[in-house]
Structure formats: structure tokens, C-alpha cells
Amino acid sequence: MEYKVDTYRAKYELEEDNIEEFYKYYSYKVPEKGEDYFLVESYSHLLEEKETKKIRLDGDCYYVLVSKWNFREYFCRFK
């Protein structure tokens, strides 16, 4: 994930083909933030609707809770 001031894009590596896919920049805003989290509002092209995600900070990483089982999907900075 690459975030800029008001846009972000995602980069995924597809294991079966070893192809990298970039998505265009999407706009977002942060309506609320706390000490260890922030809310991100963006438009989901997959769901075709506006979505709000709670991003939780954990050191040099952040995560979102995924699915009804609250599985943690981590995104960590690499150098």
C-alpha cells in the first residue's frame, strides 16, 4: 500500500503468475484518529460502495480486522 496526502494505491503480487498488479490511485479521507488507530473512508470498487475501515497501528505495521472472525491483515513497512 502506498499512501499520499489524499490518495492511495495498492500493489499485489499474484503468486500463480508472479505478476505485479498496480491499481490506480483512489481518494480517501481520515475523519477520525486516536492514539493507536484511525478511520479511513474510501470508495470500494469491489463492493461498489463507500467503505470505512478502522486501521490499527502496531509498531512499524498497521492492520485491519477482516471477516466476521476478526482475522488481522497486517501491512508492514519494508526498507
mmCIF file of the N, C-alpha and C atoms, coordinates in Angstrom:
data_MODEL
# 
_entry.id   MODEL 
# 
loop_
_atom_site.group_PDB 
_atom_site.id 
_atom_site.type_symbol 
_atom_site.label_atom_id 
_atom_site.label_alt_id 
_atom_site.label_comp_id 
_atom_site.label_asym_id 
_atom_site.label_entity_id 
_atom_site.label_seq_id 
_atom_site.pdbx_PDB_ins_code 
_atom_site.Cartn_x 
_atom_site.Cartn_y 
_atom_site.Cartn_z 
_atom_site.occupancy 
_atom_site.B_iso_or_equiv 
_atom_site.pdbx_formal_charge 
_atom_site.auth_seq_id 
_atom_site.auth_comp_id 
_atom_site.auth_asym_id 
_atom_site.auth_atom_id 
_atom_site.pdbx_PDB_model_num 
ATOM 1   N N  . MET A 1 1  ? 0.853   -1.163  0.000   1.00 0.00 ? 1  MET A N  1 
ATOM 2   C CA . MET A 1 1  ? 0.000   0.000   0.000   1.00 0.00 ? 1  MET A CA 1 
ATOM 3   C C  . MET A 1 1  ? 0.898   1.224   0.000   1.00 0.00 ? 1  MET A C  1 
ATOM 4   N N  . GLU A 1 2  ? 0.527   2.184   -0.788  1.00 0.00 ? 2  GLU A N  1 
ATOM 5   C CA . GLU A 1 2  ? 1.265   3.436   -0.830  1.00 0.00 ? 2  GLU A CA 1 
ATOM 6   C C  . GLU A 1 2  ? 0.278   4.574   -0.618  1.00 0.00 ? 2  GLU A C  1 
ATOM 7   N N  . TYR A 1 3  ? 0.481   5.324   0.452   1.00 0.00 ? 3  TYR A N  1 
ATOM 8   C CA . TYR A 1 3  ? -0.404  6.431   0.770   1.00 0.00 ? 3  TYR A CA 1 
ATOM 9   C C  . TYR A 1 3  ? 0.273   7.747   0.480   1.00 0.00 ? 3  TYR A C  1 
ATOM 10  N N  . LYS A 1 4  ? -0.472  8.675   -0.111  1.00 0.00 ? 4  LYS A N  1 
ATOM 11  C CA . LYS A 1 4  ? -0.033  10.050  -0.297  1.00 0.00 ? 4  LYS A CA 1 
ATOM 12  C C  . LYS A 1 4  ? -0.994  10.899  0.514   1.00 0.00 ? 4  LYS A C  1 
ATOM 13  N N  . VAL A 1 5  ? -0.934  12.209  0.375   1.00 0.00 ? 5  VAL A N  1 
ATOM 14  C CA . VAL A 1 5  ? -1.742  13.108  1.219   1.00 0.00 ? 5  VAL A CA 1 
ATOM 15  C C  . VAL A 1 5  ? -3.226  12.761  1.186   1.00 0.00 ? 5  VAL A C  1 
ATOM 16  N N  . ASP A 1 6  ? -3.810  12.571  0.000   1.00 0.00 ? 6  ASP A N  1 
ATOM 17  C CA . ASP A 1 6  ? -5.243  12.276  -0.057  1.00 0.00 ? 6  ASP A CA 1 
ATOM 18  C C  . ASP A 1 6  ? -5.586  11.158  -1.042  1.00 0.00 ? 6  ASP A C  1 
ATOM 19  N N  . THR A 1 7  ? -4.573  10.398  -1.464  1.00 0.00 ? 7  THR A N  1 
ATOM 20  C CA . THR A 1 7  ? -4.817  9.263   -2.352  1.00 0.00 ? 7  THR A CA 1 
ATOM 21  C C  . THR A 1 7  ? -3.968  8.070   -1.913  1.00 0.00 ? 7  THR A C  1 
ATOM 22  N N  . TYR A 1 8  ? -4.379  6.888   -2.328  1.00 0.00 ? 8  TYR A N  1 
ATOM 23  C CA . TYR A 1 8  ? -3.595  5.688   -2.043  1.00 0.00 ? 8  TYR A CA 1 
ATOM 24  C C  . TYR A 1 8  ? -3.683  4.743   -3.230  1.00 0.00 ? 8  TYR A C  1 
ATOM 25  N N  . ARG A 1 9  ? -2.759  3.807   -3.299  1.00 0.00 ? 9  ARG A N  1 
ATOM 26  C CA . ARG A 1 9  ? -2.834  2.734   -4.288  1.00 0.00 ? 9  ARG A CA 1 
ATOM 27  C C  . ARG A 1 9  ? -2.320  1.460   -3.646  1.00 0.00 ? 9  ARG A C  1 
ATOM 28  N N  . ALA A 1 10 ? -2.704  0.337   -4.231  1.00 0.00 ? 10 ALA A N  1 
ATOM 29  C CA . ALA A 1 10 ? -2.297  -0.964  -3.703  1.00 0.00 ? 10 ALA A CA 1 
ATOM 30  C C  . ALA A 1 10 ? -1.489  -1.702  -4.758  1.00 0.00 ? 10 ALA A C  1 
ATOM 31  N N  . LYS A 1 11 ? -0.524  -2.453  -4.314  1.00 0.00 ? 11 LYS A N  1 
ATOM 32  C CA . LYS A 1 11 ? 0.293   -3.282  -5.200  1.00 0.00 ? 11 LYS A CA 1 
ATOM 33  C C  . LYS A 1 11 ? 0.186   -4.711  -4.684  1.00 0.00 ? 11 LYS A C  1 
ATOM 34  N N  . TYR A 1 12 ? -0.200  -5.618  -5.558  1.00 0.00 ? 12 TYR A N  1 
ATOM 35  C CA . TYR A 1 12 ? -0.345  -7.016  -5.172  1.00 0.00 ? 12 TYR A CA 1 
ATOM 36  C C  . TYR A 1 12 ? 0.520   -7.877  -6.083  1.00 0.00 ? 12 TYR A C  1 
ATOM 37  N N  . GLU A 1 13 ? 1.174   -8.840  -5.521  1.00 0.00 ? 13 GLU A N  1 
ATOM 38  C CA . GLU A 1 13 ? 1.929   -9.787  -6.317  1.00 0.00 ? 13 GLU A CA 1 
ATOM 39  C C  . GLU A 1 13 ? 1.108   -11.060 -6.404  1.00 0.00 ? 13 GLU A C  1 
ATOM 40  N N  . LEU A 1 14 ? 0.763   -11.456 -7.615  1.00 0.00 ? 14 LEU A N  1 
ATOM 41  C CA . LEU A 1 14 ? -0.050  -12.645 -7.821  1.00 0.00 ? 14 LEU A CA 1 
ATOM 42  C C  . LEU A 1 14 ? 0.863   -13.861 -7.866  1.00 0.00 ? 14 LEU A C  1 
ATOM 43  N N  . GLU A 1 15 ? 0.714   -14.742 -6.911  1.00 0.00 ? 15 GLU A N  1 
ATOM 44  C CA . GLU A 1 15 ? 1.624   -15.873 -6.768  1.00 0.00 ? 15 GLU A CA 1 
ATOM 45  C C  . GLU A 1 15 ? 1.612   -16.816 -7.969  1.00 0.00 ? 15 GLU A C  1 
ATOM 46  N N  . GLU A 1 16 ? 0.429   -17.100 -8.506  1.00 0.00 ? 16 GLU A N  1 
ATOM 47  C CA . GLU A 1 16 ? 0.361   -18.105 -9.565  1.00 0.00 ? 16 GLU A CA 1 
ATOM 48  C C  . GLU A 1 16 ? 1.068   -17.675 -10.850 1.00 0.00 ? 16 GLU A C  1 
ATOM 49  N N  . ASP A 1 17 ? 1.092   -16.377 -11.142 1.00 0.00 ? 17 ASP A N  1 
ATOM 50  C CA . ASP A 1 17 ? 1.748   -15.898 -12.360 1.00 0.00 ? 17 ASP A CA 1 
ATOM 51  C C  . ASP A 1 17 ? 3.028   -15.122 -12.063 1.00 0.00 ? 17 ASP A C  1 
ATOM 52  N N  . ASN A 1 18 ? 3.193   -14.780 -10.787 1.00 0.00 ? 18 ASN A N  1 
ATOM 53  C CA . ASN A 1 18 ? 4.294   -13.907 -10.388 1.00 0.00 ? 18 ASN A CA 1 
ATOM 54  C C  . ASN A 1 18 ? 4.215   -12.566 -11.121 1.00 0.00 ? 18 ASN A C  1 
ATOM 55  N N  . ILE A 1 19 ? 2.997   -12.079 -11.293 1.00 0.00 ? 19 ILE A N  1 
ATOM 56  C CA . ILE A 1 19 ? 2.750   -10.804 -11.966 1.00 0.00 ? 19 ILE A CA 1 
ATOM 57  C C  . ILE A 1 19 ? 2.416   -9.764  -10.902 1.00 0.00 ? 19 ILE A C  1 
ATOM 58  N N  . GLU A 1 20 ? 2.989   -8.578  -11.040 1.00 0.00 ? 20 GLU A N  1 
ATOM 59  C CA . GLU A 1 20 ? 2.648   -7.489  -10.122 1.00 0.00 ? 20 GLU A CA 1 
ATOM 60  C C  . GLU A 1 20 ? 1.540   -6.666  -10.757 1.00 0.00 ? 20 GLU A C  1 
ATOM 61  N N  . GLU A 1 21 ? 0.553   -6.333  -9.969  1.00 0.00 ? 21 GLU A N  1 
ATOM 62  C CA . GLU A 1 21 ? -0.572  -5.561  -10.469 1.00 0.00 ? 21 GLU A CA 1 
ATOM 63  C C  . GLU A 1 21 ? -0.685  -4.287  -9.643  1.00 0.00 ? 21 GLU A C  1 
ATOM 64  N N  . PHE A 1 22 ? -0.719  -3.142  -10.307 1.00 0.00 ? 22 PHE A N  1 
ATOM 65  C CA . PHE A 1 22 ? -0.900  -1.863  -9.630  1.00 0.00 ? 22 PHE A CA 1 
ATOM 66  C C  . PHE A 1 22 ? -2.309  -1.370  -9.885  1.00 0.00 ? 22 PHE A C  1 
ATOM 67  N N  . TYR A 1 23 ? -2.931  -0.840  -8.863  1.00 0.00 ? 23 TYR A N  1 
ATOM 68  C CA . TYR A 1 23 ? -4.221  -0.203  -9.018  1.00 0.00 ? 23 TYR A CA 1 
ATOM 69  C C  . TYR A 1 23 ? -4.006  1.294   -9.037  1.00 0.00 ? 23 TYR A C  1 
ATOM 70  N N  . LYS A 1 24 ? -4.838  1.991   -9.794  1.00 0.00 ? 24 LYS A N  1 
ATOM 71  C CA . LYS A 1 24 ? -4.704  3.445   -9.865  1.00 0.00 ? 24 LYS A CA 1 
ATOM 72  C C  . LYS A 1 24 ? -4.931  4.047   -8.491  1.00 0.00 ? 24 LYS A C  1 
ATOM 73  N N  . TYR A 1 25 ? -4.591  5.301   -8.362  1.00 0.00 ? 25 TYR A N  1 
ATOM 74  C CA . TYR A 1 25 ? -4.783  5.988   -7.094  1.00 0.00 ? 25 TYR A CA 1 
ATOM 75  C C  . TYR A 1 25 ? -6.269  6.198   -6.810  1.00 0.00 ? 25 TYR A C  1 
ATOM 76  N N  . TYR A 1 26 ? -6.659  5.956   -5.561  1.00 0.00 ? 26 TYR A N  1 
ATOM 77  C CA . TYR A 1 26 ? -8.026  6.179   -5.112  1.00 0.00 ? 26 TYR A CA 1 
ATOM 78  C C  . TYR A 1 26 ? -7.999  7.230   -4.012  1.00 0.00 ? 26 TYR A C  1 
ATOM 79  N N  . SER A 1 27 ? -9.039  8.048   -3.960  1.00 0.00 ? 27 SER A N  1 
ATOM 80  C CA . SER A 1 27 ? -9.084  9.084   -2.928  1.00 0.00 ? 27 SER A CA 1 
ATOM 81  C C  . SER A 1 27 ? -9.589  8.503   -1.613  1.00 0.00 ? 27 SER A C  1 
ATOM 82  N N  . TYR A 1 28 ? -9.182  9.118   -0.540  1.00 0.00 ? 28 TYR A N  1 
ATOM 83  C CA . TYR A 1 28 ? -9.624  8.715   0.785   1.00 0.00 ? 28 TYR A CA 1 
ATOM 84  C C  . TYR A 1 28 ? -9.565  9.919   1.706   1.00 0.00 ? 28 TYR A C  1 
ATOM 85  N N  . LYS A 1 29 ? -10.197 9.797   2.862   1.00 0.00 ? 29 LYS A N  1 
ATOM 86  C CA . LYS A 1 29 ? -10.061 10.820  3.897   1.00 0.00 ? 29 LYS A CA 1 
ATOM 87  C C  . LYS A 1 29 ? -10.058 10.142  5.252   1.00 0.00 ? 29 LYS A C  1 
ATOM 88  N N  . VAL A 1 30 ? -9.531  10.837  6.229   1.00 0.00 ? 30 VAL A N  1 
ATOM 89  C CA . VAL A 1 30 ? -9.422  10.323  7.596   1.00 0.00 ? 30 VAL A CA 1 
ATOM 90  C C  . VAL A 1 30 ? -10.315 11.190  8.485   1.00 0.00 ? 30 VAL A C  1 
ATOM 91  N N  . PRO A 1 31 ? -11.555 10.755  8.756   1.00 0.00 ? 31 PRO A N  1 
ATOM 92  C CA . PRO A 1 31 ? -12.477 11.555  9.547   1.00 0.00 ? 31 PRO A CA 1 
ATOM 93  C C  . PRO A 1 31 ? -12.217 11.503  11.056  1.00 0.00 ? 31 PRO A C  1 
ATOM 94  N N  . GLU A 1 32 ? -11.452 10.503  11.512  1.00 0.00 ? 32 GLU A N  1 
ATOM 95  C CA . GLU A 1 32 ? -11.215 10.356  12.956  1.00 0.00 ? 32 GLU A CA 1 
ATOM 96  C C  . GLU A 1 32 ? -9.903  9.630   13.184  1.00 0.00 ? 32 GLU A C  1 
ATOM 97  N N  . LYS A 1 33 ? -9.176  10.058  14.201  1.00 0.00 ? 33 LYS A N  1 
ATOM 98  C CA . LYS A 1 33 ? -7.970  9.318   14.584  1.00 0.00 ? 33 LYS A CA 1 
ATOM 99  C C  . LYS A 1 33 ? -7.791  9.372   16.082  1.00 0.00 ? 33 LYS A C  1 
ATOM 100 N N  . GLY A 1 34 ? -7.194  8.319   16.603  1.00 0.00 ? 34 GLY A N  1 
ATOM 101 C CA . GLY A 1 34 ? -6.918  8.211   18.024  1.00 0.00 ? 34 GLY A CA 1 
ATOM 102 C C  . GLY A 1 34 ? -5.446  7.913   18.229  1.00 0.00 ? 34 GLY A C  1 
ATOM 103 N N  . GLU A 1 35 ? -5.096  7.528   19.425  1.00 0.00 ? 35 GLU A N  1 
ATOM 104 C CA . GLU A 1 35 ? -3.697  7.268   19.759  1.00 0.00 ? 35 GLU A CA 1 
ATOM 105 C C  . GLU A 1 35 ? -3.119  6.080   18.984  1.00 0.00 ? 35 GLU A C  1 
ATOM 106 N N  . ASP A 1 36 ? -3.897  5.029   18.782  1.00 0.00 ? 36 ASP A N  1 
ATOM 107 C CA . ASP A 1 36 ? -3.379  3.832   18.109  1.00 0.00 ? 36 ASP A CA 1 
ATOM 108 C C  . ASP A 1 36 ? -4.257  3.358   16.945  1.00 0.00 ? 36 ASP A C  1 
ATOM 109 N N  . TYR A 1 37 ? -5.079  4.249   16.389  1.00 0.00 ? 37 TYR A N  1 
ATOM 110 C CA . TYR A 1 37 ? -5.928  3.883   15.263  1.00 0.00 ? 37 TYR A CA 1 
ATOM 111 C C  . TYR A 1 37 ? -6.308  5.133   14.471  1.00 0.00 ? 37 TYR A C  1 
ATOM 112 N N  . PHE A 1 38 ? -6.848  4.910   13.293  1.00 0.00 ? 38 PHE A N  1 
ATOM 113 C CA . PHE A 1 38 ? -7.522  5.966   12.554  1.00 0.00 ? 38 PHE A CA 1 
ATOM 114 C C  . PHE A 1 38 ? -8.551  5.335   11.627  1.00 0.00 ? 38 PHE A C  1 
ATOM 115 N N  . LEU A 1 39 ? -9.591  6.094   11.314  1.00 0.00 ? 39 LEU A N  1 
ATOM 116 C CA . LEU A 1 39 ? -10.626 5.646   10.392  1.00 0.00 ? 39 LEU A CA 1 
ATOM 117 C C  . LEU A 1 39 ? -10.304 6.168   9.006   1.00 0.00 ? 39 LEU A C  1 
ATOM 118 N N  . VAL A 1 40 ? -10.501 5.321   7.998   1.00 0.00 ? 40 VAL A N  1 
ATOM 119 C CA . VAL A 1 40 ? -10.267 5.710   6.610   1.00 0.00 ? 40 VAL A CA 1 
ATOM 120 C C  . VAL A 1 40 ? -11.560 5.492   5.836   1.00 0.00 ? 40 VAL A C  1 
ATOM 121 N N  . GLU A 1 41 ? -12.048 6.559   5.188   1.00 0.00 ? 41 GLU A N  1 
ATOM 122 C CA . GLU A 1 41 ? -13.217 6.460   4.317   1.00 0.00 ? 41 GLU A CA 1 
ATOM 123 C C  . GLU A 1 41 ? -12.730 6.473   2.884   1.00 0.00 ? 41 GLU A C  1 
ATOM 124 N N  . SER A 1 42 ? -13.171 5.492   2.094   1.00 0.00 ? 42 SER A N  1 
ATOM 125 C CA . SER A 1 42 ? -12.805 5.445   0.680   1.00 0.00 ? 42 SER A CA 1 
ATOM 126 C C  . SER A 1 42 ? -13.928 4.767   -0.087  1.00 0.00 ? 42 SER A C  1 
ATOM 127 N N  . TYR A 1 43 ? -13.789 4.737   -1.401  1.00 0.00 ? 43 TYR A N  1 
ATOM 128 C CA . TYR A 1 43 ? -14.781 4.069   -2.236  1.00 0.00 ? 43 TYR A CA 1 
ATOM 129 C C  . TYR A 1 43 ? -14.250 2.696   -2.609  1.00 0.00 ? 43 TYR A C  1 
ATOM 130 N N  . SER A 1 44 ? -15.004 1.650   -2.327  1.00 0.00 ? 44 SER A N  1 
ATOM 131 C CA . SER A 1 44 ? -14.619 0.280   -2.668  1.00 0.00 ? 44 SER A CA 1 
ATOM 132 C C  . SER A 1 44 ? -15.134 -0.046  -4.055  1.00 0.00 ? 44 SER A C  1 
ATOM 133 N N  . HIS A 1 45 ? -14.224 -0.246  -5.010  1.00 0.00 ? 45 HIS A N  1 
ATOM 134 C CA . HIS A 1 45 ? -14.633 -0.629  -6.356  1.00 0.00 ? 45 HIS A CA 1 
ATOM 135 C C  . HIS A 1 45 ? -15.092 -2.083  -6.397  1.00 0.00 ? 45 HIS A C  1 
ATOM 136 N N  . LEU A 1 46 ? -14.592 -2.881  -5.479  1.00 0.00 ? 46 LEU A N  1 
ATOM 137 C CA . LEU A 1 46 ? -15.015 -4.277  -5.391  1.00 0.00 ? 46 LEU A CA 1 
ATOM 138 C C  . LEU A 1 46 ? -16.481 -4.363  -4.959  1.00 0.00 ? 46 LEU A C  1 
ATOM 139 N N  . LEU A 1 47 ? -16.835 -3.617  -3.909  1.00 0.00 ? 47 LEU A N  1 
ATOM 140 C CA . LEU A 1 47 ? -18.203 -3.633  -3.393  1.00 0.00 ? 47 LEU A CA 1 
ATOM 141 C C  . LEU A 1 47 ? -19.097 -2.582  -4.047  1.00 0.00 ? 47 LEU A C  1 
ATOM 142 N N  . GLU A 1 48 ? -18.489 -1.671  -4.809  1.00 0.00 ? 48 GLU A N  1 
ATOM 143 C CA . GLU A 1 48 ? -19.178 -0.545  -5.440  1.00 0.00 ? 48 GLU A CA 1 
ATOM 144 C C  . GLU A 1 48 ? -19.945 0.287   -4.420  1.00 0.00 ? 48 GLU A C  1 
ATOM 145 N N  . GLU A 1 49 ? -19.264 0.610   -3.333  1.00 0.00 ? 49 GLU A N  1 
ATOM 146 C CA . GLU A 1 49 ? -19.858 1.454   -2.309  1.00 0.00 ? 49 GLU A CA 1 
ATOM 147 C C  . GLU A 1 49 ? -18.765 2.099   -1.469  1.00 0.00 ? 49 GLU A C  1 
ATOM 148 N N  . LYS A 1 50 ? -19.159 3.110   -0.742  1.00 0.00 ? 50 LYS A N  1 
ATOM 149 C CA . LYS A 1 50 ? -18.222 3.765   0.164   1.00 0.00 ? 50 LYS A CA 1 
ATOM 150 C C  . LYS A 1 50 ? -17.998 2.851   1.359   1.00 0.00 ? 50 LYS A C  1 
ATOM 151 N N  . GLU A 1 51 ? -16.755 2.754   1.799   1.00 0.00 ? 51 GLU A N  1 
ATOM 152 C CA . GLU A 1 51 ? -16.477 1.924   2.960   1.00 0.00 ? 51 GLU A CA 1 
ATOM 153 C C  . GLU A 1 51 ? -15.622 2.692   3.956   1.00 0.00 ? 51 GLU A C  1 
ATOM 154 N N  . THR A 1 52 ? -15.762 2.330   5.212   1.00 0.00 ? 52 THR A N  1 
ATOM 155 C CA . THR A 1 52 ? -14.958 2.906   6.279   1.00 0.00 ? 52 THR A CA 1 
ATOM 156 C C  . THR A 1 52 ? -14.241 1.760   6.977   1.00 0.00 ? 52 THR A C  1 
ATOM 157 N N  . LYS A 1 53 ? -12.922 1.892   7.089   1.00 0.00 ? 53 LYS A N  1 
ATOM 158 C CA . LYS A 1 53 ? -12.125 0.874   7.765   1.00 0.00 ? 53 LYS A CA 1 
ATOM 159 C C  . LYS A 1 53 ? -11.430 1.490   8.959   1.00 0.00 ? 53 LYS A C  1 
ATOM 160 N N  . LYS A 1 54 ? -11.346 0.728   10.032  1.00 0.00 ? 54 LYS A N  1 
ATOM 161 C CA . LYS A 1 54 ? -10.587 1.154   11.199  1.00 0.00 ? 54 LYS A CA 1 
ATOM 162 C C  . LYS A 1 54 ? -9.201  0.544   11.073  1.00 0.00 ? 54 LYS A C  1 
ATOM 163 N N  . ILE A 1 55 ? -8.209  1.389   10.920  1.00 0.00 ? 55 ILE A N  1 
ATOM 164 C CA . ILE A 1 55 ? -6.817  0.977   10.774  1.00 0.00 ? 55 ILE A CA 1 
ATOM 165 C C  . ILE A 1 55 ? -6.169  1.063   12.149  1.00 0.00 ? 55 ILE A C  1 
ATOM 166 N N  . ARG A 1 56 ? -5.595  -0.036  12.600  1.00 0.00 ? 56 ARG A N  1 
ATOM 167 C CA . ARG A 1 56 ? -4.968  -0.069  13.925  1.00 0.00 ? 56 ARG A CA 1 
ATOM 168 C C  . ARG A 1 56 ? -3.453  -0.128  13.765  1.00 0.00 ? 56 ARG A C  1 
ATOM 169 N N  . LEU A 1 57 ? -2.765  0.690   14.533  1.00 0.00 ? 57 LEU A N  1 
ATOM 170 C CA . LEU A 1 57 ? -1.307  0.779   14.447  1.00 0.00 ? 57 LEU A CA 1 
ATOM 171 C C  . LEU A 1 57 ? -0.653  -0.216  15.390  1.00 0.00 ? 57 LEU A C  1 
ATOM 172 N N  . ASP A 1 58 ? 0.461   -0.796  14.937  1.00 0.00 ? 58 ASP A N  1 
ATOM 173 C CA . ASP A 1 58 ? 1.199   -1.783  15.725  1.00 0.00 ? 58 ASP A CA 1 
ATOM 174 C C  . ASP A 1 58 ? 2.674   -1.678  15.333  1.00 0.00 ? 58 ASP A C  1 
ATOM 175 N N  . GLY A 1 59 ? 3.414   -0.811  16.006  1.00 0.00 ? 59 GLY A N  1 
ATOM 176 C CA . GLY A 1 59 ? 4.823   -0.594  15.691  1.00 0.00 ? 59 GLY A CA 1 
ATOM 177 C C  . GLY A 1 59 ? 4.988   -0.016  14.301  1.00 0.00 ? 59 GLY A C  1 
ATOM 178 N N  . ASP A 1 60 ? 5.830   -0.644  13.473  1.00 0.00 ? 60 ASP A N  1 
ATOM 179 C CA . ASP A 1 60 ? 6.045   -0.212  12.091  1.00 0.00 ? 60 ASP A CA 1 
ATOM 180 C C  . ASP A 1 60 ? 5.007   -0.817  11.149  1.00 0.00 ? 60 ASP A C  1 
ATOM 181 N N  . CYS A 1 61 ? 3.957   -1.386  11.700  1.00 0.00 ? 61 CYS A N  1 
ATOM 182 C CA . CYS A 1 61 ? 2.917   -2.031  10.906  1.00 0.00 ? 61 CYS A CA 1 
ATOM 183 C C  . CYS A 1 61 ? 1.560   -1.420  11.229  1.00 0.00 ? 61 CYS A C  1 
ATOM 184 N N  . TYR A 1 62 ? 0.594   -1.738  10.400  1.00 0.00 ? 62 TYR A N  1 
ATOM 185 C CA . TYR A 1 62 ? -0.797  -1.468  10.738  1.00 0.00 ? 62 TYR A CA 1 
ATOM 186 C C  . TYR A 1 62 ? -1.600  -2.675  10.295  1.00 0.00 ? 62 TYR A C  1 
ATOM 187 N N  . TYR A 1 63 ? -2.789  -2.813  10.853  1.00 0.00 ? 63 TYR A N  1 
ATOM 188 C CA . TYR A 1 63 ? -3.640  -3.932  10.459  1.00 0.00 ? 63 TYR A CA 1 
ATOM 189 C C  . TYR A 1 63 ? -5.093  -3.521  10.436  1.00 0.00 ? 63 TYR A C  1 
ATOM 190 N N  . VAL A 1 64 ? -5.882  -4.301  9.705   1.00 0.00 ? 64 VAL A N  1 
ATOM 191 C CA . VAL A 1 64 ? -7.332  -4.148  9.677   1.00 0.00 ? 64 VAL A CA 1 
ATOM 192 C C  . VAL A 1 64 ? -7.927  -5.492  10.066  1.00 0.00 ? 64 VAL A C  1 
ATOM 193 N N  . LEU A 1 65 ? -9.076  -5.458  10.695  1.00 0.00 ? 65 LEU A N  1 
ATOM 194 C CA . LEU A 1 65 ? -9.777  -6.694  11.042  1.00 0.00 ? 65 LEU A CA 1 
ATOM 195 C C  . LEU A 1 65 ? -10.611 -7.109  9.842   1.00 0.00 ? 65 LEU A C  1 
ATOM 196 N N  . VAL A 1 66 ? -10.447 -8.366  9.420   1.00 0.00 ? 66 VAL A N  1 
ATOM 197 C CA . VAL A 1 66 ? -11.086 -8.875  8.218   1.00 0.00 ? 66 VAL A CA 1 
ATOM 198 C C  . VAL A 1 66 ? -12.053 -9.991  8.594   1.00 0.00 ? 66 VAL A C  1 
ATOM 199 N N  . SER A 1 67 ? -13.213 -9.989  8.003   1.00 0.00 ? 67 SER A N  1 
ATOM 200 C CA . SER A 1 67 ? -14.248 -11.015 8.139   1.00 0.00 ? 67 SER A CA 1 
ATOM 201 C C  . SER A 1 67 ? -14.896 -11.011 9.519   1.00 0.00 ? 67 SER A C  1 
ATOM 202 N N  . LYS A 1 68 ? -15.890 -11.842 9.643   1.00 0.00 ? 68 LYS A N  1 
ATOM 203 C CA . LYS A 1 68 ? -16.635 -11.918 10.906  1.00 0.00 ? 68 LYS A CA 1 
ATOM 204 C C  . LYS A 1 68 ? -15.802 -12.511 12.038  1.00 0.00 ? 68 LYS A C  1 
ATOM 205 N N  . TRP A 1 69 ? -14.674 -13.165 11.707  1.00 0.00 ? 69 TRP A N  1 
ATOM 206 C CA . TRP A 1 69 ? -13.813 -13.747 12.744  1.00 0.00 ? 69 TRP A CA 1 
ATOM 207 C C  . TRP A 1 69 ? -12.734 -12.784 13.195  1.00 0.00 ? 69 TRP A C  1 
ATOM 208 N N  . ASN A 1 70 ? -12.745 -11.576 12.673  1.00 0.00 ? 70 ASN A N  1 
ATOM 209 C CA . ASN A 1 70 ? -11.771 -10.541 13.033  1.00 0.00 ? 70 ASN A CA 1 
ATOM 210 C C  . ASN A 1 70 ? -10.323 -10.986 12.824  1.00 0.00 ? 70 ASN A C  1 
ATOM 211 N N  . PHE A 1 71 ? -10.075 -11.638 11.697  1.00 0.00 ? 71 PHE A N  1 
ATOM 212 C CA . PHE A 1 71 ? -8.727  -12.001 11.294  1.00 0.00 ? 71 PHE A CA 1 
ATOM 213 C C  . PHE A 1 71 ? -7.938  -10.715 11.051  1.00 0.00 ? 71 PHE A C  1 
ATOM 214 N N  . ARG A 1 72 ? -6.704  -10.638 11.525  1.00 0.00 ? 72 ARG A N  1 
ATOM 215 C CA . ARG A 1 72 ? -5.873  -9.444  11.352  1.00 0.00 ? 72 ARG A CA 1 
ATOM 216 C C  . ARG A 1 72 ? -5.057  -9.531  10.061  1.00 0.00 ? 72 ARG A C  1 
ATOM 217 N N  . GLU A 1 73 ? -5.258  -8.573  9.177   1.00 0.00 ? 73 GLU A N  1 
ATOM 218 C CA . GLU A 1 73 ? -4.465  -8.490  7.957   1.00 0.00 ? 73 GLU A CA 1 
ATOM 219 C C  . GLU A 1 73 ? -3.444  -7.378  8.169   1.00 0.00 ? 73 GLU A C  1 
ATOM 220 N N  . TYR A 1 74 ? -2.160  -7.750  8.242   1.00 0.00 ? 74 TYR A N  1 
ATOM 221 C CA . TYR A 1 74 ? -1.080  -6.809  8.542   1.00 0.00 ? 74 TYR A CA 1 
ATOM 222 C C  . TYR A 1 74 ? -0.432  -6.255  7.287   1.00 0.00 ? 74 TYR A C  1 
ATOM 223 N N  . PHE A 1 75 ? -0.015  -5.007  7.376   1.00 0.00 ? 75 PHE A N  1 
ATOM 224 C CA . PHE A 1 75 ? 0.772   -4.327  6.358   1.00 0.00 ? 75 PHE A CA 1 
ATOM 225 C C  . PHE A 1 75 ? 1.952   -3.701  7.077   1.00 0.00 ? 75 PHE A C  1 
ATOM 226 N N  . CYS A 1 76 ? 3.166   -4.116  6.727   1.00 0.00 ? 76 CYS A N  1 
ATOM 227 C CA . CYS A 1 76 ? 4.366   -3.626  7.424   1.00 0.00 ? 76 CYS A CA 1 
ATOM 228 C C  . CYS A 1 76 ? 5.286   -2.894  6.461   1.00 0.00 ? 76 CYS A C  1 
ATOM 229 N N  . ARG A 1 77 ? 5.916   -1.861  6.980   1.00 0.00 ? 77 ARG A N  1 
ATOM 230 C CA . ARG A 1 77 ? 6.877   -1.088  6.198   1.00 0.00 ? 77 ARG A CA 1 
ATOM 231 C C  . ARG A 1 77 ? 8.106   -1.937  5.955   1.00 0.00 ? 77 ARG A C  1 
ATOM 232 N N  . PHE A 1 78 ? 8.610   -1.888  4.748   1.00 0.00 ? 78 PHE A N  1 
ATOM 233 C CA . PHE A 1 78 ? 9.858   -2.585  4.480   1.00 0.00 ? 78 PHE A CA 1 
ATOM 234 C C  . PHE A 1 78 ? 10.889  -1.569  4.000   1.00 0.00 ? 78 PHE A C  1 
ATOM 235 N N  . LYS A 1 79 ? 12.133  -1.883  4.274   1.00 0.00 ? 79 LYS A N  1 
ATOM 236 C CA . LYS A 1 79 ? 13.209  -0.937  3.969   1.00 0.00 ? 79 LYS A CA 1 
ATOM 237 C C  . LYS A 1 79 ? 14.080  -1.447  2.870   1.00 0.00 ? 79 LYS A C  1 
# 
